[in-house]
Amino acid sequence: MNSFSKTTEHAVEPLQRGATIGIIGGGQLGQMMALSARYMGFHTLVLDPTEGCPAAGACDDQIVAAYDDVEAIRQIAQRSDVLTYEFENVDADALDAVSALVRIPQGTHLLRVTQNRIAEKTFINSHGGHTARWAAVRSLSELDGAVEEIGLPAVLKTAEGGYDGHGQRVLRTADDVTAVKNEWGSAFPVCVLEEMIDFTYEASILISGNGSEYVTFPLVKNVHVHNILHTTVAPAFGADPSEGELATAAQAEKMARELAAGFCLAGTLAIELFVLKDGTVLVNELAPRPHNSGHYTIEACAYDQFDAHICGIAGWTLEETQLLSPAVMINVLGQHLDAVMAAAVDHPQWHVHDYGKAVAKRDRKMGHVTVLGTDTAAILADFEKTGIWE
């Protein structure tokens, strides 16, 4: 039995009130996990290198240390009953080293798969999920062969470490291929080359599990600006979806359940998607945690993605999700923060979330705003009228 199966089985054993959940990563996702955990009667402890990180104010205590500090990982393991993580770039080997000290319900198999695009796409394709055509490019010498196989235009992505568009290059012509060869040269990292998809829109779906049962949140429609999520509309389709739209949503849910079952998922998994003109759904990438596109669930659902994550890793029974109202979520980046806080005074319908980050930097996620209402197009238009997000 591998360690992932073992830790997932342990996760099904319910965690009792007063237990401590250790969170690796103290950003906004860790903060919101901690708030959900506190309401359920759990204590929380966060590991993050920045003293006073966003999660610190919501947790009982913080260990200030780097994520690869083996002794700090051991310390949080010894002080916790369960460990979870808020981002995918956690040292899986370090977690394996403390697996005898603490339950790790999400396991490290999930981490390893989502840390590497080759492993991720292989897993998706072998568990019923469809992706764009892709090829592994493990060295500079393999690039030409991959281009010949996939064709141009295509997107070259580093196998590890990319986020919000980092580590990606669009290759439209042979000159682009030559340029990336010259630029990266002998330092060429392991990559994947993906067919460029002519999609109608981007979407995502969240699924949560407790190791054996799974619940899904609605399919939502996303818009990115400069590779950073800008808006999420929930649900993806209006009050009167067509047969084709219902089929797309069902396809996404089926795919999500197959992937979750493949992982014996405990906690929340986000699946980012491309929806094609004919309604076909392709998986772009996975995130082994709650996700920016799921923030609308805090106000719009009977219980949110963070509640579901905590219930899942605590081995509690999961309730089927219920969307109480359509909603629009818009991200607040560093350049928006002051204007949003000033405008919020006159917009009582805005549910404003300020993550409490000490420094507001351009394109850094500082918070989000959610608005509930059946006319999501009008909500989007109202955001645009403010001029804040131009």
Protein Blocks (a to p, Z undefined) as FASTA:
>chain_A
ZZklmmmmmmmpccdehiacddehjbfklmmmmmmmmmnopacddddfbghiaklmmpmb
dcdddfklmklmmmmmmmpmbdcdfbfkbcfklmmmmmmmpccfkommlmmmmmpmklmm
mmmmmnopacddddddfbfklmmmmmmmnopadddddfbhpaehiaiacdfbfklmmmmm
mmnmmmlccdddddddddfbdcddddddehjaccdddddddddeehiafbdcddfbdfbd
cfklmmmmmmmmmmmmmmmmmnopgcjddddddddfkopacdfbdcdbddfklmmmmmmp
mbdfklmmmmmmnopacdddddfbdcddddddfklmmmmmmmmmmmmkbccddehiabdc
ehiafbdcddedfblmlmmmmmmmnommZZ
